[in-house]
Amino acid sequence: MNPIVTVQDAVTAFADFMEPSGAELDAIEQELPLILAEVDLLDAQIVTLDRIPSELDARRTRRALARVLAERAALANHAATVSLPGGAA
């Protein structure tokens, strides 16, 4: 039986430079409203898994889906307005 400690030492040896960069953190922060909207949609869908959805459940799911679509559109529009390097926009 091999001890797991030796494997842990090899894995944690690279932990310092496996952290996300500033640019990656900025990208996550930009996408956070979409991520939260998708979590709300998933929550609305999970509620309806073990029962017949009521009108309130259906409304909640539709609103959550509309919010996801709005956030996706906003994120796509934001990405389209960012100018490309070299002025090729």
PADOFI-944139 format. One record per atom (N, C-alpha, C, CB): residue in three letters; x, z, y. Coordinates in pm, whole numbers, plus 50000, padded with zeros to 5 digits. Atoms other than C-alpha are relative to their C-alpha. Glycine has a CB too. Layout:
# residues N
ALAXZY
...
END
This chain:
# residues 89
MET500855000049882
MET500005000050000
MET500895000050123
MET499035012250000
ASN499195001049879
ASN501504989550332
ASN499355007950114
ASN500174985150041
PRO500594992649887
PRO501055012550629
PRO499654990550113
PRO500975011050050
ILE500485008649893
ILE499124997150916
ILE500785002250130
ILE498525002450024
VAL499254996749878
VAL501425013251174
VAL501024989150032
VAL500715013549984
THR499015010449974
THR504064986151132
THR499364987750061
THR500734996249871
VAL500715011349942
VAL501504959251210
VAL499585003250143
VAL498764996449914
GLN500434996049867
GLN500244978751510
GLN501164998950099
GLN499455014349998
ASP498845001149911
ASP503754980351657
ASP500244985550040
ASP501255005949933
ALA499775014249970
ALA504074942551634
ALA498924994650093
ALA500044991849870
VAL501105004949916
VAL500674936851795
VAL500095005650140
VAL498665003749938
THR499974994049867
THR501054961252082
THR501284996950076
THR499845014949988
ALA498775003549931
ALA504564948952162
ALA499774989050103
ALA501064995649900
PHE500285011049908
PHE503014918652337
PHE498905003450100
PHE499614987849922
ALA501154996649918
ALA500274937652520
ALA500274999050149
ALA499555013949968
ASP499735000049856
ASP502024939052859
ASP499794986450064
ASP501405004650025
PHE500145013149937
PHE502084901752920
PHE498824992249945
PHE501264992149983
MET501245006350045
MET498754894452754
MET498845003450094
MET499685004349857
GLU501024996749902
GLU496854907753054
GLU499564987450073
GLU500525010650100
PRO500445011849925
PRO494704882853247
PRO500694999150135
PRO498485000350020
SER499355002149871
SER496294867753554
SER498995001850113
SER500644985950007
GLY500884998749884
GLY494894870853903
GLY499014988450009
GLY500815000850126
ALA500885011749996
ALA493484835553884
ALA498905001049895
ALA500814987249979
GLU501024998250104
GLU491714843453557
GLU498985010650039
GLU500665003749867
LEU500924989649954
LEU490234875153703
LEU499084994850110
LEU500775012150050
ASP500825006149896
ASP489024855354006
ASP498934990949940
ASP500874992250099
ALA500965008950067
ALA487364829853777
ALA498905008049932
ALA500724991149897
ILE501004991450064
ILE485624857553584
ILE499075005950105
ILE500695011349920
GLU500824994249892
GLU484444873453909
GLU499044989550056
GLU500905005650113
GLN500865010749952
GLN483064839754022
GLN498864997249903
GLN500824987350023
GLU501015002850101
GLU481164835453696
GLU499165012249964
GLU500674994749876
LEU500694987750036
LEU479914871353682
LEU498484999350020
LEU500555011450080
PRO501465000949990
PRO476404864053821
PRO499374992149886
PRO499614993650132
LEU500515007750113
LEU475924837853550
LEU500065008249871
LEU500794986949983
ILE499854991750119
ILE477204861553283
ILE498905010649995
ILE501405006849997
LEU501054989849995
LEU474794888753397
LEU498624994049977
LEU500045007450134
ALA501285006850022
ALA471894863953405
ALA499834996649852
ALA499894987350086
GLU500085003150142
GLU472714853153050
GLU499775012649916
GLU501284993049954
VAL500254987450069
VAL472794889552939
VAL498535004050013
VAL500915011350057
ASP501434997049981
ASP469324894653091
ASP499134991149913
ASP499624998450147
LEU500755009150086
LEU468054863852908
LEU500115004349854
LEU500504985650016
LEU499814995450137
LEU469534876452582
LEU499195012849974
LEU501495002549973
ASP500804987850014
ASP467904910552638
ASP498514996649986
ASP500215009250120
ALA501405003950007
ALA464534893852697
ALA499684993649865
ALA499654990350114
GLN500235006350129
GLN464924873452379
GLN500085010149886
GLN501014988949977
ILE499864989850105
ILE466024903452171
ILE498745008449988
ILE501215009050028
VAL501214991850001
VAL462924923052272
VAL498914993349917
VAL499495002450144
THR501085007150070
THR460714896152120
THR500324996849854
THR499704987250073
LEU499635003450138
LEU462544893851786
LEU499115006649895
LEU501435003749976
ASP500724992750105
ASP460554920151599
ASP498515001450027
ASP500605013749985
ARG501444999549974
ARG457094914351746
ARG499554986750059
ARG499655011850096
ILE500585011849936
ILE454774887651875
ILE500125002050150
ILE498514997749956
PRO499804998349855
PRO455694881652239
PRO498675000850075
PRO500854988550055
SER501174998949914
SER453104893252488
SER500184990850120
SER499775014750046
GLU499905008149879
GLU452374875252812
GLU501115005350091
GLU498664999750076
LEU498944993949920
LEU454684899652988
LEU501384996349947
LEU499835015250003
ASP498725004050061
ASP457494892052741
ASP500324985450031
ASP499965002249848
ALA499805014349972
ALA457004854652789
ALA500394998050146
ALA498734992049967
ARG499685001049858
ARG457084858853167
ARG501435004650027
ARG499015008350084
ARG498654994749981
ARG460244879753148
ARG501044990049950
ARG500155013549926
THR499075009850055
THR461934853652929
THR500094987750091
THR499564995849859
ARG499985011549909
ARG460894825053162
ARG500765003050127
ARG498584995850034
ARG499294996249878
ARG462174843753467
ARG501505001149974
ARG499475013450054
ALA498584998750034
ALA465464851753293
ALA500624986249981
ALA500185008549873
LEU499495013650019
LEU465864815253190
LEU500134992850134
LEU499084992249907
ALA499935006249867
ALA465104803753545
ALA501205005350077
ALA498705002650080
ARG498854994249931
ARG467734827753677
ARG501314994449944
ARG499985015449987
VAL498805005850061
VAL470314814553428
VAL500214985850052
VAL499884999949846
LEU499875013849953
LEU469584778753531
LEU500404999750148
LEU498694992449979
ALA499644999549858
ALA469794787953901
ALA501465003950018
ALA499095009850074
GLU498604995949989
GLU473124805553852
GLU500944988949953
GLU500255012849917
ARG499175011350045
ARG474494775953654
ARG500084989250107
ARG499424994149869
ALA500005010149894
ALA473434752253930
ALA500855004650118
ALA498564997250048
ALA499204994749889
ALA474974774854196
ALA501494999349967
ALA499595014550032
LEU498595000550041
LEU478224776854000
LEU500504985549999
LEU500185006449861
ALA499615014250002
ALA478284738953950
ALA500134994750143
ALA498984991749921
ASN499925004449861
ASN477584733154320
ASN501225005850068
ASN498755004050075
HIS498824993849941
HIS480324757354415
HIS501264992849954
HIS500075014949964
ALA498845007050054
ALA482784739654187
ALA500114986050060
ALA499914999249848
ALA499975013549943
ALA481784705954335
ALA500455000250146
ALA498624993649990
THR499624999449859
THR482394717754692
THR501475003650019
THR499155010250072
VAL498574996949991
VAL485934729654617
VAL500764986950004
VAL500475008949881
SER499305012749986
SER488214702054736
SER501104998849895
SER500584998550140
LEU498975002750098
LEU490544686154487
LEU501354999050070
LEU499684987149922
PRO498685001349938
PRO494294687254552
PRO500294985450033
PRO501095005649908
GLY499655013549957
GLY495544657054743
GLY498914993450079
GLY500324991649882
GLY501085005449919
GLY492284652254931
GLY499144989949930
GLY500554994050123
ALA500815009550075
ALA490604632354654
ALA498655005949966
ALA500734995649874
ALA501304993750026
ALA487194648154694
ALA498884990150007
ALA499755011150098
END
